[in-house]
């Protein structure tokens, strides 16, 4: 059985955020806190747990240069897609199910810094699966095969 980590565990850092939308669209946008900028970079695909569902979110930059998440999708391929299907966005579905609007407060939990995060409403307690990042990236695997 996989070990579970509660959102209030002392190893999980939580950051208060505000739900926004991308420009004049209805697409959700979450600006990442500066406290995690050393762990993530533009172009990274993070594991993002949204209301118990595991998704993948692409780290992007907004016009001000801040790091943002503009959706979470069932797989990394969809997260990287320039026009992912709106009906697959876990953040948008969660927002709609809860009736959240732009300006609503959210919490971003660091489950595994630089790899796995959780998005939840303030006051909620969530159990996250214990997730470790892959031991080697694809480049390291390719180097091993060449030797």
N, C-alpha and C positions, 0 to 999 in steps of 0.2 A: 504494500500500500504506500502511495506517495505521501510524503510528509507535507503537512499544510502549515502555512505561516499566517497568523492573524494580522490584520492591518494595524492593530495596536501593539504589536510585538516591538521590543526595544531595538531590534535590528532593522525595522522598517521606518524610514524617514518619510514624513508626510509634508507636502507643500500645498498651501492654499492657492487656488487658481480661480480664474473667472472664465465662464463659457462665453465665447464670442462667435461671430459668424464671419465668413470670408467676404469682405466688401459688402455689396448689396444682395448677396445670395443668401440662401438658407443653410448653406454648408457650414457645419460646425468648425470652430477653430479654437485650439487651446494653446496659449503661449506657455512654453516651458519656463520654469524658474531658473534664474541665473545660477542657483546653487548646483544645478546638475550639468551645466555647460561644459565642465571638464570631463564629463563621462560620456557625452553624446555629441555628435557632429551632424551637420547637414548631410543628407544622403543616407544616414543610418536607418535601418529598419528595426524597430524595437518590438518586443513582445508587449502587448498592452491588454490587460484584463479589464473588461468593461462589463459590469453587472454579472460577473461570473463567467463570461465568455472570453476565451483567449483569442486575441486578434493580433494583427501586425500593423504597425503604424510607421509611416515614413516621416522622418524629421526633415522639415523644410524651413526656409527663411521667409519671413514676411517682408513687406516693403521697408520696414524700419530696421531690419537686420536681426530681429529676434527669432529664436528657434521656436517653431510651432508644429503642432500635429493637426492635420485637417481631416482626419478620419482614421478608422481602424477597420481592417478587413480580414476575412477568414484566412488569407494566406499572403505571403510576402510578395508574390507576383502581382496580386491585385493592389497591394499597398504602393508598389512602385509604378503602377499604371498611371499615365497622365490623365486619363478620364475613367476612373473606376466607377462601376455601377453604383449609383446612389442607394439602391435598395440593399446593398451588401454592407453598408457602413454601420458598424456596431455603435459608434458614438452617436450618430444621428438617430438610430433606432432607440437607443437608451434615452436620449434627450426627449424624443417624441413620446415614448411610453410613460415618462415621468412628468411630462408637461413642463420641462425646463425651458427657459427662454434666455436670450442673450443677457449677460450680466449675472446669471446664477453662479453661486459659489460652488466650487468643486474641490476635491482633494486628489492630488497625485501622490501615490505611494511608490517609493523606491523599493521594489521587491529584491531585485539584483541590480545594483547600479550599473548603468551602461548597457543593460540587456533587457530586464523585465520590470514593468511598471504596472500600476493599477490605478484606475480612475473610479472614484466613488463620490457619493454625496456626503457632505459633512454630517457627522452623527451616526453614520452607518459603520458597522463592523463587518469586514469581509475576510474570508479565508482564501489565501492564494496558494496555488501549488508551489512547492519549492522548486524553482527553476534555476539551473546553472547554465551559463553560456556554453556553447560548443567548445571543446578542448582546443581544436585547431580550426583556423579559417581555411577556405578552399585553396588559397595560395600556399599555405603551409603543407597541405595535403599534396598538392601538385609537386612541391619541392621534394617531399619525401619520395614520391614515385620516380622522380628523375634520378635519384641517387642510386 
